[in-house]
Amino acid sequence: MAIDYQQLAAQIKQWARQLGFQELGITATDLSTEEPKLKAWLEQGYHGDMQFMAEHGMLRARPAELLPGTLRVLSVRMDYLPAAAGFATNLADPTKAYISRYALGRDYHKLVRSRLKKLAQKISNEIPELGFRPFVDSAPVLERPLAQRAGLGWVGKHSLLLERGVGSWFFLGELLVDIPLPVDEPHQGDCGSCVACITSCPTGAIVAPYVVDGRRCISYLTIELKTAIPEELRPLIGNRIYGCDDCQLVCPENREAPLSIESDFQRRTQWQDQDLLQLFAWDEETFLRLTEGSAIRRIGFERWQRNIAVALGNAPYQSEITDALQQAKAHCSVLVAEHIDWALAQQKRKSWQAANLLPRSTERLIRIIQKGLPRDA
């Protein structure tokens, strides 16, 4: 019996919603127009130490080579913004730790991949010989251009996918299949003249519209980079110890972004308004226990300490901070010790400044005398 692929596509979208995906779009596999952009990005070295990006080369723009026989890509969206995001609470207090909102709950990789497998099983019940392969940020595939072609949104100037009325607080996943489903219309949205993300990036990582220099991105520096964080970028990181959301926070499209209904994506208790000093006091056993099932665990304890040391150096002077840093230096790695030394130097400078601050009235008097102005000027 002939298969009605139009009807099957509609059924697949219904199954996707039942499985917790907010949206599913279907596209073909041709990403040839993305290859020059990918090549230029790699040649500029914007991937930094992420050698896997260069190793896979143009394979990222050729999803059909990941699964021979692939005809369509099913691109899915799952919202993750937690109800108690606490943006202002964390970012406004330099003694608190800021963690990217996507990492406050359970590691999304396993959850989204599991749902994609369930979706594939439902399709297999209709197409017994179905060939499929699910991806969740786990293979060399350009997921955002694919999602744009599948109608899920457009790629913004910060390189993230955006959808009108939805914003960008969502995960993407892909299911490669070998059946000729009808494709959806590509999304035609754009950012217009808005450059909020570009001008607000703490480290200037968005070097041009739609181009991010990964080597300057705080998410890269705190998550992907395995070596020392460049010294000139450390003060710009502030209290961000895992990832950064600034480009999303200032995006007008995120003003009415929907909250996630997934319980697994809600903020875990251990990430509720945590002081930097409290997190820095964790030993490795505590770190592993409290990050079980979390995306944060992938950076390991050493980089966790490295990141917090930088944040402590950026915090206002406290004798408790210098004490904690000095105590930790006695039993940490060489990498962490380097960042502790930097943090101690920052704290020492702030201590000196605090001790030598003059009352405003005295400062004004000095300026008047220096300028030779009358006392009542």
C-alpha positions, -999 to +999 in steps of 0.1 A: +000+000+000+013+034-009+024+056+019+007+091+023+038+111+033+018+143+037-004+126+062+026+110+079+044+143+083+013+158+100+012+127+123+049+131+131+044+167+142+015+156+164+036+129+180+064+154+186+041+177+205+029+147+226+065+139+234+071+174+248+086+191+218+071+226+212+077+224+174+090+201+147+100+211+111+111+191+082+139+200+057+161+184+031+198+178+036+214+204+013+235+229+033+259+236+004+254+274+008+267+271+044+300+256+035+319+288+025+308+304+058+319+274+078+352+273+059+359+310+065+350+307+102+374+278+107+402+296+087+399+325+111+405+302+140+373+312+157+368+276+169+397+281+193+408+248+210+377+230+198+397+208+174+367+186+167+352+215+147+382+215+123+386+177+122+351+172+109+355+200+084+327+203+058+310+172+072+290+195+094+273+209+063+267+174+049+242+156+071+235+130+045+270+117+050+264+110+087+237+085+077+239+071+042+205+073+025+193+103+046+166+122+027+151+144+054+161+161+087+134+164+114+144+195+135+128+199+169+126+226+195+122+222+232+119+252+255+141+253+286+137+286+303+131+278+340+103+295+360+128+307+386+155+319+363+168+346+387+187+366+361+189+400+379+195+383+413+226+366+402+242+390+377+237+421+399+255+406+429+292+400+421+295+377+452+269+353+437+276+327+410+260+331+376+253+298+357+239+298+322+201+291+325+203+261+303+224+243+328+203+248+359+184+216+356+191+181+342+215+176+313+194+182+282+213+159+260+199+126+274+164+139+278+160+153+242+178+123+227+155+099+245+124+118+232+138+117+197+143+079+199+107+076+210+096+096+181+117+074+157+100+044+172+066+058+165+076+064+129+091+029+127+057+015+136+045+030+103+077+025+083+092-008+096+124-004+075+130+031+086+166+042+088+172+070+114+197+086+136+191+112+164+214+140+173+214+165+202+245+187+200+264+154+197+275+152+161+290+174+134+259+189+120+249+226+115+217+224+136+208+261+134+208+264+096+189+231+094+163+245+119+160+277+098+154+257+067+128+236+086+109+267+095+117+269+132+132+304+132+161+324+118+197+326+128+202+358+148+232+381+148+245+363+179+244+331+159+216+315+179+182+305+165+154+330+171+117+327+166+092+356+167+072+354+200+094+326+213+129+340+214+159+317+218+156+299+251+153+265+236+172+234+227+174+220+192+176+183+182+177+165+149+164+132+137+178+120+103+155+098+084+155+081+050+119+087+039+108+114+014+086+135+037+073+169+024+095+197+035+085+229+054+090+264+042+123+280+054+118+308+080+122+343+066+126+363+098+156+386+105+169+409+133+165+441+113+187+469+125+190+456+161+225+451+173+218+447+211+236+414+213+267+428+196+271+458+217+262+440+250+287+411+247+310+415+277+341+403+258+332+415+223+330+380+210+304+388+183+329+403+159+304+409+131+267+402+126+262+364+127+299+358+134+311+348+169+348+345+177+346+315+200+380+323+216+364+354+232+330+339+241+325+334+279+307+301+272+338+289+254+362+302+280+343+287+310+331+254+294+352+244+263+386+258+271+407+233+289+438+255+296+443+289+312+418+317+305+436+346+288+444+371+315+430+401+296+396+384+294+394+374+331+381+408+344+353+407+317+339+374+328+326+389+361+308+363+382+299+340+353+313+306+363+295+284+337+284+299+304+269+333+296+234+345+286+240+382+280+233+381+243+200+364+250+191+386+279+193+418+258+175+404+228+141+420+222+127+387+210+131+372+244+109+397+262+080+373+261+098+340+258+077+310+271+087+292+303+096+255+301+070+231+313+096+204+318+103+196+354+138+184+345+147+218+332+138+237+364+165+251+386+180+226+410+182+236+447+220+237+447+220+265+421+197+287+440+215+320+448+248+303+456+276+324+469+309+320+451+327+312+484+302+284+491+308+268+457+346+273+459+345+254+492+333+222+475+358+194+473+358+171+443+335+145+459+309+172+466+312+186+431+306+152+415+277+144+438+259+177+433+265+179+395+253+143+389+230+144+359+239+180+352+257+195+321+280+213+345+297+181+354+314+178+320+339+206+328+353+186+357+364+198+391+396+215+379+379+239+355+351+244+381+378+257+405+395+277+378+363+295+369+353+303+404+388+316+412+384+341+384+350+352+397+364+356+432+391+378+418+364+399+401+343+402+433+347+432+457+374+429+483+367+406+512+392+391+536+372+359+535+379+357+498+417+360+502+416+335+530+397+310+509+420+315+479+451+310+499+438+279+516+428+264+482+462+271+467+478+246+491+462+216+474+451+226+439+465+219+404+490+241+386+462+254+363+440+265+392+470+279+412+477+303+383+441+317+384+442+318+422+474+340+421+457+363+396+426+365+419+447+372+449+464+400+430+430+415+421+418+413+457+450+429+470+446+458+445+410+463+456+420+462+493+446+489+487+421+510+468+395+506+496+420+516+522+431+547+503+398+561+492+393+597+503+360+612+513+343+629+483+346+663+500+384+658+503+387+647+467+368+678+456+390+701+476+421+686+461+407+691+426+399+728+434+434+734+447+451+717+417+431+738+393+438+770+413+401+778+415+385+798+444+372+778+473+336+784+464+339+773+428 
